[in-house]
C-alpha cells in the first residue's frame, strides 16, 4: 500500500466550548497553537499527503478570533487542502458565512434530532436547532456544501428515522451518522446513552433504504470503524488515534506532528492502515474524503 496516499485528518483547534453535549468526545487539554504554528503544522501534514483537514474543537470558532479561523482556512485552500469546519454554529452569523463561502469547502453543523426536547436532553441549548437550521438555509442559498453530523444515542435512536425525509429534501451534501460510545476521559459519562450494535445496524439498514437513490453522501460509522482508524490532532499539534476497549474510547497518543515523520504514524501498533485508508482516503480528482 502506498503510504503517501492522500488522506484526511481531524484537528481540534481548541478544547474550549460553550455547549455541554452529553456525548462529547473532545480533548480536555492542549495549549492553543498560534496562527504561525498552525501554518507549520498544516505544512507538515500536507507533506505527508493530507488533502482534507476537518477543523473542530471544542468549538473551533473560539480559536483566537474569527478572522484567524478564516485566514487559516484560506491558507489551507491555497495549499490545496480541502477544508471542513465542524461547529455548533452558535458563534456564526450570516455575515460570517458570507466570509467563509469562497474559502470553506464544507460547513458542518451538528443536528442529532429534529425534536427540540431531545436536543436539550442531549445537552444542547434550546436555541440550537432553530439557529442551526437557519444557518443551513442561508449557507445552502449561498452555494455552500452542508454536511450533517449525527450521534446516535438511546435518546434519539427512534427520531433519527424521522430525519431521513428532511435530509433528502433539503439538499444536504453529506450525512454522517456515528454510533455513540463513551470516552474514558469523561468519567461522568454513563451507559444510559449507549445503543446496542443490533439497534444501530437496524437503523443503518433503515436509513440506507430511505436514502437509496438520493444525492446525499451517506456515511454510517459504527464503533468498530472508529477503532484504530483516525488521525486526530490536539490543539497543540499532537496526533492521537482511537482505541476501543470495553466499549469505551481510549485516546492513544502517537507523537507531535512537528517532531515526527509520517512513518511514525503508519508504523504505530495502534494504527490500522487498512482501515485508515479505507475510511479516510481522499481522491485526487475530487479532493473528497470517503468517510471524514
C-alpha positions in Angstrom: 0.0 0.0 0.0 1.3 3.5 -0.9 1.9 5.1 2.5 1.9 8.6 0.9 -1.7 8.1 -0.4 -3.9 11.2 0.1 -5.8 11.1 3.4 -8.0 13.2 5.7 -7.3 14.2 9.3 -9.2 16.0 12.0 -7.7 18.8 14.1 -9.3 20.1 17.3 -8.2 23.7 17.2 -9.3 24.3 20.8 -10.8 22.4 23.8 -13.0 25.4 24.7 -16.7 25.0 24.1 -19.9 26.8 25.2 -22.0 23.6 24.9 -22.3 20.7 27.3 -23.2 17.8 25.0 -23.6 14.6 27.0 -21.8 12.5 24.4 -18.9 14.9 24.0 -15.6 13.4 22.8 -13.4 16.5 22.6 -10.0 16.8 24.1 -9.8 18.3 27.6 -6.3 19.7 27.4 -3.9 21.2 25.0 -2.3 24.6 24.5 -3.6 26.6 21.6 -1.3 26.7 18.6 -0.6 30.2 17.3 -1.5 31.1 13.8 2.1 30.7 12.6 2.4 27.4 14.5 -0.8 26.2 12.8 0.6 27.0 9.4 3.7 25.0 10.2 1.6 22.0 11.3 -0.5 22.1 8.2 2.6 22.4 6.0 3.9 19.2 7.6 0.6 17.4 7.2 0.5 18.4 3.6 3.9 16.9 3.0 2.6 13.6 4.4 -0.3 13.5 1.9 -3.1 15.2 3.9 -5.5 16.6 1.4 -8.5 17.2 3.6 -8.5 18.7 7.1 -11.5 18.9 9.4 -11.2 21.8 11.8 -13.1 21.0 15.0 -13.0 21.5 18.8 -14.3 22.1 21.3 -15.8 24.9 19.3 -13.4 26.0 16.6 -14.8 29.5 16.4 -13.3 30.1 19.8 -9.8 29.6 18.4 -8.1 33.1 18.8 -10.5 35.0 16.5 -13.0 34.5 13.7 -10.5 36.4 11.4 -7.7 33.9 12.1 -10.0 30.9 11.6 -10.9 32.3 8.2 -7.2 33.1 7.4 -6.2 29.5 8.3 -8.9 28.1 6.1 -7.8 30.4 3.3 -4.2 29.3 3.8 -5.2 25.6 3.6 -7.2 26.2 0.4 -4.2 27.9 -1.3 -2.1 24.8 -0.4 -4.7 22.5 -2.0 -6.1 21.1 1.2 -9.9 20.6 1.3 -11.4 22.1 4.4 -14.3 21.3 6.7 -15.4 23.4 9.6 -17.2 21.3 12.3 -19.1 23.8 14.6 -22.1 24.0 16.8 -22.9 27.2 14.9 -23.6 29.3 17.9 -20.8 31.8 17.1 -21.7 32.0 13.4 -23.8 34.7 11.8 -24.9 35.0 8.2 -22.2 37.7 7.7 -19.6 35.1 8.8 -21.0 32.7 6.2 -20.5 35.4 3.6 -16.8 35.5 4.5 -16.5 31.7 4.5 -18.3 30.8 1.3 -15.4 31.4 -1.1 -12.7 29.6 1.0 -14.5 26.9 3.0 -15.3 23.6 1.2 -17.7 22.0 3.7 -19.7 23.5 6.6 -20.8 21.0 9.2 -23.3 22.0 12.0 -24.4 19.0 14.1 -28.0 18.1 14.4 -28.9 14.9 16.3 -32.7 15.2 16.0 -35.4 17.4 14.8 -37.1 17.1 18.2 -36.1 20.1 20.2 -36.8 18.5 23.5 -34.4 15.7 22.6 -31.7 18.2 21.6 -32.0 19.7 25.1 -31.8 16.3 26.7 -28.6 15.7 24.8 -27.1 18.8 26.4 -27.6 21.4 23.7 -29.3 24.8 24.4 -32.9 25.3 23.4 -31.9 27.7 20.6 -29.6 25.3 18.9 -31.9 23.6 16.4 -33.6 26.8 15.1 -30.3 28.6 14.8 -28.5 25.7 13.1 -31.4 25.3 10.6 -31.3 29.0 9.7 -27.6 28.8 9.1 -28.0 25.7 6.9 -30.7 27.5 4.9 -28.6 30.6 4.3 -25.4 28.7 3.5 -27.3 26.5 1.0 -28.7 29.5 -0.7 -25.1 30.9 -0.9 -24.0 27.7 -2.7 -22.0 26.2 0.2 -21.8 22.4 0.8 -23.6 21.5 4.0 -22.9 18.3 6.0 -24.8 16.9 9.0 -23.1 15.0 11.8 -25.5 13.0 14.0 -24.6 10.9 17.0 -26.9 8.0 17.7 -27.8 7.6 21.4 -30.7 6.0 23.3 -32.4 9.4 23.3 -32.6 10.0 19.6 -32.4 6.4 18.2 -36.1 6.5 17.1 -36.3 10.1 15.9 -33.3 9.8 13.6 -35.6 7.8 11.3 -37.8 10.9 11.0 -34.8 12.9 9.7 -34.4 10.9 6.5 -37.0 12.7 4.5 -35.8 16.0 5.8 -32.2 15.3 4.8 -33.3 14.2 1.3 -35.5 17.3 0.7 -33.1 19.9 1.9 -30.1 19.5 -0.3 -27.5 18.2 2.2 -24.2 17.2 0.7 -23.3 14.5 3.2 -24.9 13.0 6.3 -22.5 11.2 8.8 -24.1 9.1 11.5 -22.0 7.8 14.4 -22.7 5.2 17.0 -22.3 6.7 20.5 -19.5 5.4 22.7 -18.3 6.8 26.0 -14.8 8.3 26.1 -12.6 7.2 29.0 -11.6 10.9 29.8 -15.2 11.8 30.6 -15.7 9.7 33.7 -19.1 11.2 34.3 -20.4 9.5 31.2 -22.6 6.5 31.9 -24.0 3.8 29.7 -27.5 5.3 29.5 -26.9 6.8 26.1 -25.5 3.6 24.6 -27.3 1.9 21.8 -26.7 -1.8 21.1 -24.9 -2.9 17.9 -28.1 -4.6 16.8 -30.2 -1.5 17.2 -27.5 0.5 15.4 -27.4 -1.9 12.5 -31.2 -1.8 12.2 -31.0 1.9 12.0 -28.3 1.7 9.4 -30.4 -0.5 7.2 -33.4 1.8 7.5 -31.5 5.0 6.7 -29.7 3.4 3.8 -33.0 2.2 2.4 -34.7 5.6 2.8 -31.8 7.5 1.2 -31.2 5.0 -1.6 -31.1 6.8 -4.9 -30.7 10.3 -3.3 -27.8 12.6 -4.0 -26.8 12.7 -0.3 -23.4 11.1 0.5 -24.3 8.8 3.4 -21.7 7.7 5.9 -22.7 5.5 8.8 -20.0 4.6 11.3 -20.2 2.0 14.0 -17.9 1.6 16.9 -15.6 -0.8 15.1 -14.9 1.7 12.3 -13.8 4.2 14.9 -11.2 1.7 16.3 -7.6 2.4 15.3 -8.5 4.3 12.2 -8.5 8.1 12.9 -5.8 10.7 12.8 -6.9 13.1 15.4 -4.8 16.2 16.3 -4.9 18.1 19.6 -4.8 21.9 19.7 -1.0 21.9 20.3 -0.4 19.5 17.4 -0.1 16.1 19.0 -1.5 13.1 17.0 -3.8 10.6 18.6 -5.8 7.7 17.4 -8.8 5.9 18.9 -8.6 2.5 20.7 -11.8 0.8 21.7 -11.6 -1.2 24.9 -14.5 -2.5 27.0 -16.9 -0.4 24.9 -15.0 2.8 25.7 -12.9 5.1 23.5 -9.3 5.5 24.7 -7.2 8.1 23.0 -3.8 6.9 22.2 -1.0 9.5 21.8 1.3 8.9 18.9 3.5 12.0 18.7 3.8 15.6 18.0 3.4 16.5 14.3 6.4 18.8 14.2 8.7 16.2 15.8 7.8 13.1 13.7 7.5 11.8 10.2 4.6 10.0 8.6 6.2 6.6 9.1 6.0 7.2 12.8 2.2 7.3 12.4 1.8 4.5 9.9 4.1 2.1 11.8 2.4 2.7 15.2 0.9 -0.5 16.6 -2.5 1.2 17.3 -2.9 2.4 13.7 -4.8 0.0 11.4 -3.6 1.2 7.9 -6.2 -0.8 6.1 -9.0 0.9 8.0 -7.2 4.3 7.9 -7.0 4.4 4.1 -10.4 2.7 3.6 -12.3 5.3 5.7 -10.1 8.4 5.3 -8.7 8.3 1.8 -9.1 11.4 -0.4 -9.3 11.1 -4.2 -7.0 13.4 -6.1 -9.7 14.3 -8.6 -12.5 15.4 -6.2 -10.4 16.1 -3.1 -13.1 14.4 -1.1 -12.8 12.1 1.8 -14.9 9.0 1.7 -15.5 8.8 5.4 -14.3 12.1 7.1 
